[in-house]
């Protein structure tokens, strides 16, 4: 399963989210412009994160699976990407 393109775009009231383990792909712009999003839990099932999926959010750190691919602009510029 995937989270569709722009599904939560501009949802400014969203501050945290836990992605279900049934999700394998987060499409581009899914959480784009969710300016109050400070926390996201991404399970190891997610193998691909699209362009600008988490751009313009308040994320400062995120942890993704070792084999998860993502575009260089998937996250905010100063967001630290950790692997597990």
Backbone as CSV, one residue per row, in Angstrom:
resi,resn,N_x,N_y,N_z,CA_x,CA_y,CA_z,C_x,C_y,C_z
1,UNK,0.835,-1.195,0.000,0.000,0.000,0.000,0.869,1.244,0.000
2,UNK,0.274,2.354,-0.376,1.009,3.605,-0.382,0.131,4.736,0.135
3,UNK,0.779,5.784,0.612,0.083,7.026,0.955,0.152,7.881,-0.291
4,UNK,-0.998,8.279,-0.808,-1.082,8.953,-2.090,-0.485,10.341,-2.135
5,UNK,-0.174,10.750,-3.345,0.414,12.060,-3.599,-0.447,13.163,-3.008
6,UNK,0.165,13.982,-2.163,-0.514,15.137,-1.578,-1.629,14.814,-0.592
7,UNK,-1.708,13.577,-0.109,-2.830,13.147,0.741,-3.052,14.045,1.967
8,UNK,-1.971,14.487,2.602,-2.098,15.331,3.795,-1.538,16.731,3.544
9,UNK,-1.333,17.089,2.312,-0.733,18.374,1.944,-1.456,19.541,2.614
10,UNK,-0.647,20.430,3.185,-1.132,21.653,3.849,-2.036,21.391,5.053
11,UNK,-1.913,20.232,5.666,-2.691,19.922,6.870,-1.939,20.514,8.065
12,UNK,-2.157,21.786,8.322,-1.375,22.503,9.330,-1.679,22.069,10.770
13,UNK,-2.772,21.376,10.996,-3.104,20.926,12.351,-2.418,19.613,12.716
14,UNK,-1.824,18.948,11.732,-1.143,17.685,11.979,0.204,17.943,12.644
15,UNK,0.406,17.375,13.851,1.672,17.598,14.550,2.509,16.319,14.677
16,UNK,1.848,15.167,14.652,2.595,13.908,14.692,1.788,12.831,13.984
17,UNK,2.504,11.831,13.481,1.825,10.746,12.784,2.675,9.479,12.876
18,UNK,1.991,8.357,12.978,2.628,7.049,12.913,2.120,6.380,11.645
19,UNK,3.037,6.084,10.741,2.680,5.443,9.480,2.414,3.959,9.765
20,UNK,1.290,3.423,9.303,0.989,1.998,9.536,1.994,1.081,8.827
21,UNK,2.208,-0.093,9.377,3.170,-1.038,8.793,2.687,-1.636,7.471
22,UNK,1.446,-1.377,7.093,0.938,-1.846,5.802,1.413,-0.959,4.644
23,UNK,1.991,0.187,4.955,2.443,1.139,3.939,3.869,0.804,3.498
24,UNK,4.085,0.745,2.187,5.417,0.473,1.641,6.003,1.679,0.898
25,UNK,5.140,2.643,0.552,5.606,3.803,-0.205,4.862,5.057,0.243
26,UNK,5.617,6.144,0.413,5.030,7.456,0.682,5.277,8.275,-0.577
27,UNK,4.202,8.624,-1.266,4.301,9.332,-2.546,4.811,10.769,-2.351
28,UNK,5.131,11.418,-3.475,5.611,12.801,-3.419,4.541,13.740,-2.857
29,UNK,4.995,14.732,-2.128,4.160,15.791,-1.549,3.109,15.296,-0.546
30,UNK,3.230,14.073,-0.043,2.208,13.528,0.857,1.982,14.403,2.082
31,UNK,3.055,14.874,2.722,2.931,15.714,3.915,3.481,17.116,3.672
32,UNK,3.620,17.497,2.421,4.171,18.807,2.055,3.360,19.939,2.688
33,UNK,4.068,20.890,3.284,3.455,22.082,3.882,2.625,21.774,5.136
34,UNK,2.892,20.659,5.789,2.299,20.378,7.108,3.231,21.051,8.116
35,UNK,3.104,22.354,8.234,4.083,23.191,8.926,4.239,22.904,10.419
36,UNK,3.287,22.238,11.034,3.390,21.909,12.464,3.769,20.454,12.722
37,UNK,4.080,19.706,11.673,4.462,18.306,11.829,5.870,18.226,12.425
38,UNK,5.957,17.750,13.669,7.242,17.675,14.364,7.704,16.247,14.620
39,UNK,6.806,15.274,14.464,7.151,13.895,14.783,6.491,12.936,13.795
40,UNK,7.292,12.016,13.259,6.762,10.984,12.371,7.460,9.666,12.690
41,UNK,6.680,8.608,12.755,7.230,7.268,12.942,7.031,6.515,11.631
42,UNK,8.152,6.124,11.024,8.118,5.453,9.727,8.590,4.010,9.930
43,UNK,7.712,3.028,9.689,8.066,1.627,9.923,9.031,1.087,8.857
44,UNK,9.686,-0.046,9.137,10.606,-0.635,8.168,9.936,-1.089,6.874
45,UNK,8.626,-1.190,6.878,7.907,-1.589,5.660,8.004,-0.531,4.560
46,UNK,8.239,0.730,4.939,8.341,1.820,3.956,9.698,1.726,3.273
47,UNK,9.663,1.477,1.963,10.888,1.292,1.176,11.188,2.464,0.257
48,UNK,10.214,3.396,0.113,10.390,4.508,-0.811,9.628,5.736,-0.308
49,UNK,10.322,6.889,-0.338,9.708,8.161,0.059,9.915,9.134,-1.093
50,UNK,8.815,9.690,-1.585,8.855,10.536,-2.774,9.375,11.945,-2.550
51,UNK,9.602,12.617,-3.663,10.072,13.999,-3.691,9.184,14.898,-2.848
52,UNK,9.809,15.695,-2.015,9.118,16.694,-1.180,8.033,16.110,-0.276
53,UNK,8.099,14.825,0.013,7.064,14.183,0.830,6.897,14.852,2.193
54,UNK,7.999,15.293,2.786,7.954,15.934,4.108,8.539,17.341,4.087
55,UNK,8.612,17.961,2.919,9.142,19.332,2.812,8.206,20.312,3.495
56,UNK,8.774,21.406,3.976,8.002,22.463,4.657,7.259,21.928,5.869
57,UNK,7.899,20.995,6.581,7.386,20.533,7.869,8.355,21.016,8.941
58,UNK,8.047,20.728,10.195,8.913,21.123,11.303,9.791,19.963,11.780
59,UNK,9.937,18.939,10.947,10.767,17.791,11.324,12.233,18.199,11.430
60,UNK,12.873,17.781,12.514,14.304,18.039,12.676,15.102,16.740,12.636
61,UNK,14.395,15.608,12.823,15.032,14.303,12.829,13.998,13.263,12.429
62,UNK,14.441,12.257,11.677,13.560,11.178,11.257,14.390,9.897,11.158
63,UNK,13.757,8.763,11.453,14.433,7.477,11.349,13.712,6.621,10.314
64,UNK,14.494,6.114,9.363,13.939,5.277,8.300,14.753,3.989,8.193
65,UNK,14.176,2.998,7.525,14.853,1.711,7.345,16.119,1.877,6.510
66,UNK,17.075,1.009,6.748,18.348,1.031,6.029,18.143,0.949,4.515
67,UNK,17.141,0.188,4.061,16.919,-0.008,2.629,15.857,0.913,2.024
68,UNK,15.489,1.953,2.743,14.501,2.921,2.251,15.198,3.958,1.372
69,UNK,14.652,4.193,0.179,15.206,5.217,-0.706,14.359,6.480,-0.618
70,UNK,14.996,7.620,-0.816,14.286,8.897,-0.767,15.036,9.928,-1.595
71,UNK,14.315,10.915,-2.071,14.922,12.000,-2.844,15.641,12.958,-1.891
72,UNK,16.629,13.656,-2.401,17.411,14.566,-1.552,16.558,15.669,-0.933
73,UNK,15.422,15.987,-1.534,14.559,17.036,-0.987,13.268,16.472,-0.375
74,UNK,13.295,15.200,0.024,12.113,14.593,0.646,11.801,15.193,2.013
75,UNK,12.854,15.651,2.702,12.726,16.177,4.061,13.215,17.622,4.121
76,UNK,12.913,18.356,5.209,13.423,19.722,5.339,14.959,19.736,5.264
77,UNK,15.548,20.836,4.811,17.002,20.913,4.603,17.851,20.531,5.817
78,UNK,17.443,20.880,7.023,18.255,20.613,8.206,17.820,19.370,8.980
79,UNK,16.951,18.596,8.429,16.447,17.387,9.081,17.521,16.296,9.061
80,UNK,17.775,15.697,10.219,18.765,14.628,10.321,18.074,13.304,9.984
81,UNK,18.667,12.557,9.056,18.124,11.266,8.634,18.901,10.158,9.345
82,UNK,18.208,9.398,10.177,18.815,8.269,10.877,18.339,6.979,10.217
83,UNK,19.155,5.940,10.318,18.793,4.635,9.734,18.739,3.572,10.824
84,UNK,17.854,2.605,10.659,17.837,1.448,11.565,17.791,0.178,10.769
